[in-house]
Amino acid sequence: MSFEPKFEKIVSSYKKMIGEMQSQIECRLPISDEAESILCSNAKVNMGSVSATGNAINYDGVALMQVVYKNTMGEYSVVDYSLEFKDKYLSNEDIKTTYIIASHDVVDIKTVIEGNIIRVVATINVVLSGIMQDNVNVLVAVDGDGVYSKFEDMEYSHLLGIAEDNFDTSFDVTIRDSVSKILAVCPNVYLDRTEANDGYMKLYSVVDVTVTYITSGDKADVRTFNNVYDFTQEVALSGMNANSIVMGMVASRYSNIRVESTIEADTTNLNVVIPVDYKGYVWNNSVMQIVSDIYSTTHYLKVNTEGFNVSHNYPEATYSERLTGSAMIEDNDPMIDEVLGVCASRVSIVNARDNGDIFTFDGIATFTILYSNNETRQIYSQVVDLPFSVDHKADNMSDGTIACASANIVNISVKGRRGTEFDISADLVMNVHYSHMDREAVIDSIQIEDEKPPVDCNLVIYIAREGDTIWDIAKEMSISEDIILEQNPNLTLPIQAGTRIVVYRQKIANI
C-alpha cells in the first residue's frame, strides 16, 4: 500500500501580556532665583531599550521635566531638564519571547520647592508584553490508496517584521495676542491611524501643541494657546500588503525639539521642529489548508496531534468621544474670575474590560487649569482629574479578544461657573489594536500500522447519534462518504439522531 504524508511548517506569532509596574523618576531642578509657588509641571517620557535576561526585563529611557513657577519677585519663569532613567521588572518565570514591547503612561507628577531647587517626581506606569512565536510541521495532504482526509482552513498571523524610522516634522504656530515672553512649548505627538500598502505604510499622525506665554501690557497674565496639526509619513517594509496588520507607535524626542519665535505687537509666530521616532510591528494574516482528520479503509493509522498557538490580529480601530465633567476649586482657594487656559494635560487607560462584543475602557484624564482672581490680581492653577468609562463595540471579535489601547486628549475647553467650579470638555482619541489567541490541535505526525481485518457482514444498518456527520459515520465504518450517499439517496443533511443508514458491503467489495 502506498502512503505518502506531506507536511508544511506553520509559524504563528502572538502577543502575550507579561506584566506591568510603576517606575518613579526623580529630578532636582536648580533655579537661579527663589521659587514662591508652582504654576504648572509636566513630564514627558521616551522609552529607550528593552531587553530580557532570565526572569528580568531591563528598560531605560529619557524623561523631560518642565516646571512653570512664580518667584518671590512675582515674576514667572520656566525650568526644564532632561535626564536618563532605567528600571527593572522581575517576573516569576524566565522571559522567553522574540520581542518585548514596553508602553507607558505618566500617571502622577509631584513637585516640591526646596530653596533654589525644585524637586520633581514623575510616576510612570509601564506595561510589558511580548511577541511570541510558535511553529509546527502540520499535515497538509496524504497520497495513498483507501486513505481519506478531511480538510479545513487554518487562519493565523505571523510577524512579518519591524518597521522603524526617524524623521522631523515641523509646523507654524500663530498666536494672535500681545505676547511678552514664551514660557513653554509642549507638543504631544500621537498616531491617529495607519494605512497599509504594498511594500510600505502611511502614517497619519497628529501633533497637539500647548504654548504657555506671558502677555504684555499692564496686566501681565500667563495664558495658554492650544492647537492640533496633522502630518503624514511613509515608512517602507518589504513584504507588506494592503491587508497587513500594523501595531505602531510614534514618540517625540522632547529634549531635541527646536523652536524659533518672532514676537510682534499683536501676533507671535513660532516655528516648531519635532524629531519623531516610529516603530511598527507588522503582521500578515495567512490561511493554510490542513488535514484536520484522516482514516484508511484498509489499515490502522497512528495519528499524533500537537497543541499550537494561533494568533488572530485585527485592523486597528480609532475612536473619538467627547468627555465632559466638572470640578470644584478647593474651599480656601480664591474664586475664579477668568480661565486663562490649560497648561498641561495627560490621559491614561487603567483598565480594558471585555463584555462580549463590547469593550469598556476605564481611565483618567488630568488637566492643569490656570485661572485669575480680580481681587488678589494673582494667577492660580488647579490640577483636575476627570475619570471616564467609555464603551466601544468590537465587531467580528471572538471570545477572549485582547485590546491594546493608547489614548490622547485634544480640543480641550474649560469654562468657569459661579466662580467656584470648572466645566471641562475634551475629545478623547483612542487607537486600539485587537487580537486573540486560540489553542489549536494539529496533526504533526502520522504512520501506517497493521492491516484491518476483513468484515464478514455484507449488510450494515447504522443508527445515527446526535451530532453525527457523514464523515463521522464513514470513518467509523471504514468506507468512503460517497458510498454512504450513493446507497442512501434519500438521506437528509444534516443527519438527525435516530436516522437509519444502510450500507451493503458486498457492493463495496465490487466497487
N, C-alpha and C positions, 0 to 999 in steps of 0.2 A: 504493500500500500504506500502510495506517495503521500508525503506530509511535509510541507514546507511553510513554516510560520514566518511572517515578516514583521519586524519591529522598527519603530521610529522613535527618536528621542524627543521628548517634550521638556522644555524649560519654562517654568512658570515663576513669575516674580510677584511678590505680595508684600503689602505693608503691614507691619506689626508694631503695636504700641509697646514701648519698653518701660517708660515711667516718666515722672515729672518731679521737679524740685524747684525750690526758690533759692536764688543767689542774691546776696547783698553786695552792692558796690558802693564803697565809701570814698569820698573825695574831700580834701580840705583846701578850699579856695582862698588864697591870700588876696586881700584888697589893700589899696593904698590909703584908704580913709577908714572911718569907723561907721559901721552899718547901724542904723536905728531900727529898721524893720524890713522884712522880706515882702516884696510885692508879688513876685511870681518866680516859680522854679520849674525847671524842665529837665528831662533826661532822655537822651536818645541812645540806642544801643545797636551796634553792628556785631553779629556773631561772626567769629573767625573760624578756626579749625576745630573739627570734632573728630575724635579718634577713640577706639576701644582697645583696652588691654585687659584680658582676663574678664573680671566682673566689673571693671571700672570704665566709665566714659569720661574722658577729659575734654573740656571745651574752653575756648577763650574768645576774646573779642575786644572791642573798643567802645567805651562809653563817653558821650559828650554831656557834661553837666553845664547848665546855664541858669544863672540867677539874676533877676532884676531886683534891685534893692534901693532903699532910700537911706542916705547917710545922715549924720547928725546935723548937717547944714541944710537939710531939706532938699537936697539935690538927688536926682535919680540917676542910677548908673547900672551897668551890667558887667558881670564877670562870667567867663566861661572857661572850661578846661576839659581836655580830652585825656583819658587815661586807659591803660590796658587792664584787663581783668582775666582771671581764669578760675575755674572751679571743677569739681569732680562729682559725678553721680556714681553711686555704688549699688549694684544690683545683687540680688540673692543668688544669681547664677551667672556663668560666663556668657558674655555677649557674643553671639555668633550671627553676624549679619554682613551683607555685602556693602551696604552704605548706611550711614546714620544721618538722620535729619533732625536738626535742632531748631525749633521755632520758639519764639519768646514774646512776652508782653511785659511792659513796665506796669506794675500793679500798685506801687506806692513810692512816694518821694517825701522825704523829711529833711528840713533844713533847720540849722541851729546857728545863731550868731555867737561866736566866741572871740570877742575883741576884734582884731584885724583879720580874723579868719571866719569864713562861712563854711560850715561843715554840711555836706550833702550826702544823704544815704538813699540810694535808689534800690528798690527791691524788684527783681525781675522773676517772672515765672517761666521756667524753661520746660518745654515738652519735648521728650526724646522718643523718636520712633525709628525703626529700622526697615530697610528694604531687604527682604529675604528672598532666596532663590531655592526652588525645589525642582529636581529633574528626575525623569524616569524613562526607561525604554518601554514603550507601550505597544501591545499587539494591534496591528492595523489590517492584517489580512492573513489568510491561510489557504494555500493551494493544496488540495488533497481530495481523493475520491470519497464520497459519502460524508464529507465534512460540511457543516452548515454554520454560518456565522451571522450574528445579529450585530448591526452597526448602529452607532449613534454619533452625533456631532458633539465634540468636547470644545467648549469655548473657554479660552484662558487668556491672560495678559502676561506679557513678558517685557522686561525693561529693555528698551532699545539702547538707551544711553543717557548721558547728562549733557545738556546744552548750557554753556556758560559764556558770558560776555561782560565786558566793562565798557561803559560809554558815558559821555556827558550829555546832559540835556540842559537847555538854557531857555529863559523866558524873561519878559519885561514886566515889571510891576509899576503901575502908576497910582500914586496916592494923591487925590485931589483935596489937599488940606494944607494948612500952614504948618510946616514941619521945621523944627529947630535942630532935632537930633534923632538919628535912628538908634534905638537901643538894641534891638534883636531882630534877626530874621530866622524864622524857624519853619523849614519846609518838611512836609511829610509825604513820602513817595509810596504809592501802593499800586498794585497790579489790578486793573479792572477786569480784563478778560484776555484770553489768548486764542488766536486763530491758527489752527494747524493747517499746513500746506505741504505739498510735495517738496521735501528737502529743506524746509525752513518753517519757522513760526513767526507770527506777527504779534507783537506785544502792544496792547492798548493800556496805557498807564496814566496815572493822574498824580499831579503834584498839588497838595493842599498847603498853601503857604500862609503863615501868620507873621505880620510885621508889627513890632511894638515900637512906638515912637513917642517923642515929646513934642507937643505943639508949641508954636511960637506965640508971642503976644503977652499981655498982662497976666492972663490965666494960662499958665503952662501945665496942661493936663498930660497924662500918659494915656495914649489911646492905642487901639489896635486896628489893623487892616487885614482882612482875610479874603482870599480868592482861590479858585481852583484853575489849573491849567492842564490840558491834555497833551500827551505826546505818544508817538508810536516808534517802535524799533523792531527791525527784523533780525532774527538770530537763526543761524543755519545749523542743521544737524542731518547728516546723511541717513537715509532710511525712513525719514518721517513721511507721512502721508496725511491726507485730509481727515482721516479717521483716527489719527494718533491722539492719545490722551496725554495732556501735559499738566504736571503739578509744579508750578513755578513760583518764584519769589523774587521781588526786587527790593533792594535796600540802598539807601544813600550813605555815602561815606561823609558823615556830617562834619568831621574835622577838616575836610578838604573843600567845603563849599566856598565859592568866591562870589563876592557882592561888590558891585560898583554903584555908587549913588550920585545923583545930581539933584541938589535941593534948590528949588526956586521959590518965588514968593508964595504961590498958592498951589504949586504942583511939585511933587517929588517923583523922580523916575529912578527905578532900580533895575539893574541887570543882574540876574542871579544865575550862576552856573553850578549845577549839581552833578558830581560824579555818581554814577549808578552802577551797582553790581547786580547781575542777574544770574540765577541758577535755576534750571528747569529739569525735572525728571520726566522722561518721556517713555510712555508705554505704547506698545502696539497690541491691539486685540487680534487674536488669531482663532481659527476654527480648524480642528483636525478630526477627520472621521476615524474612529477607533472601533475595535471589536469589543463589544460590551458583554457578549455571551457566545458560547460555542459548544457544539457537540458533534459527535461522529455516530453514524448509524451502525458502524461495524466494530469500532474499538472504543475502549475506555480512554478518557483523556485526563491527565493530571494538570489542573489549571491552578496557577498561583496568582493571587491579587496583592497589590500593594496600595496603601493609602498615599494620596497625592494631594498636596495643597494647590488649589486652583483659585486664582485671583480674578476678580471682575472689577474693572475700573470704568467709571462713567465720566462723560464730559463735565467740565467744571460748570457750576451754576453761580450766577451773580444775582444777589437780591439787594433791594433798596427799600428801606422803610423809614418813615418819619417818626422819630421819637419825640415825645412831649413829656414835660414834667415841671414841677415847681419845687422851690426850696426856700426856706425862711432864713434870714440872717440871724446871727447869734443875738441873744437878748440884750447884751450890753454894747452891741455894735451900733455905730451911727447909722441913721436912716439913709435909704437910697434916694438920691435926688436925680442922678443921671448914670446910666450904664455906659461905661466907656469902651467896653469890648471884652473879648475872651483872649487872654494871652497864652493859654496853654490848654490842651485837651488830649485825652488819650482814652482808649477803649480796650477792654479785654473780655474774651469769651471764657467763662468759668466752667461751663458745662454744656454738653450737647446730648440730648435725650431722644432716643428712638421710640416713637409712639406709633408703631405700624408704618403707615405711609406718610406720617407727619414727623418732622424733626423739630424739636424745641431747643432753641439756643438761649441760654441764660448768660447774662453778662452785666458789666458795669461801665458806664461812660462817665468820665471825670472831667470837669471843667474848672478852670481858674478864671473867675469873673472879676473885672475891675469896675469900680463904681466910685462916684464922688458924692460928697456931702457939702451943701452950700454953707451950713452954719460953721463947720470947722475949716472949710476950704481945704480939705485934705482928700487924698485918694486912698481907697481901701481895696482889698482883694478878699475874695472868699472862694474856697475850694468846695465844689458841689459834686456829690456822687449821684448819678441817676441810674438806678438798677433797671434792667429791662429783661423781658422774656418774649421772644418772637417765635412764631410757628411758620414753617415752610413745608410745603408738600414736596416730597421726593418721588417723582413719577418713575414708574417701572423699576423700583428698587425691590430687592429681596430682603427677607428677614435677616437680621444680623448685619445690616449695612452700617458702615462706619463713616462718619462725617468729619472731615478735617477743615476747619473754618478759620479764616482771618477776617478781621473787621477794622473798619475805619469810620471816623466821624467827620462829616463835611457839612457845609452850609448851615453853620450854627447861628441861631438867633436868640438873643436874650433881652428881655424887657423887665423893667421894674414895675411892681404893682403894690400900691398902698404904702410905698416907702419901706416895706419890710419883707418883700417877697420877690423872688426871681421867677419869671416864666421862661422856660427853656424849651427850644425845639431844635432838632438837628437831624440830618439824614444819616442813618446807619447803613453803610455799604458793606456787604459781606460777599466774600468769594469762598465757595465751598467745593471741596472735592469729595465725591462719594466713592466708596469701594466696599466690597465684601469678599470674604474668602469662604470657599466650600472645601470640605474634605471628601475627595472622590476616591473610589476604589477602581483601579485599572488592572488589566491583565498584563503582567510583566514577564511571565514565563509560562510555557506550555509544552507538554511532551506526550507522545502517544504511548499507551500501555497495552494491556492484553486485549485480545480479540473478544468481543462479546459472544456469549453462547447463542446458538440458533434458537428461534422461537417456534415451538411446535404448533401453537394455536393459530388457526387461519383467520378466525373472526374475533375481533376485539370490540367490545362496547365500552366506551368511556363516558362516565357521568361527570360533567364539568363542575368544578368547585368555584366558589366565589372568587372573582378576580382572575380566573384563568384566561390566558390568551392562546391564540393558535400556536404561537411559538412555545409556550409552556407545555402544551399538550404534545406537540411534535417532538420536543426534546425528551419528554418522559417516555414516549412510545418508540423513540429512536427511528422516526420516519421524517419525511420532509413535510413542510407546511403545504406544499402543492398537492400532495396525495390526500391530505385531510379535506382540502377544499374541493378536489375533484370528486371524491367519493361521498361528500355531503353537500350537494349543490344548493340545498335549501337552508344551509346554516346561516343564521343571522348574527352579524357582528355589531357591537361587542357581544361576546358569548355570555349568556345568562347562566347563573348557577342552576344545576339540575338538567341542563341540556344533554341529550344523548347523542354521542358521536360514534359512528360505526366505521370501522376500518377492516377491510378484507386483506389479510396478509398474503393470501395466495396471489392476489392481484399485484401486491407489492413485489412478490418474487418474479413476476413476469415483466415488470417494468424495467 
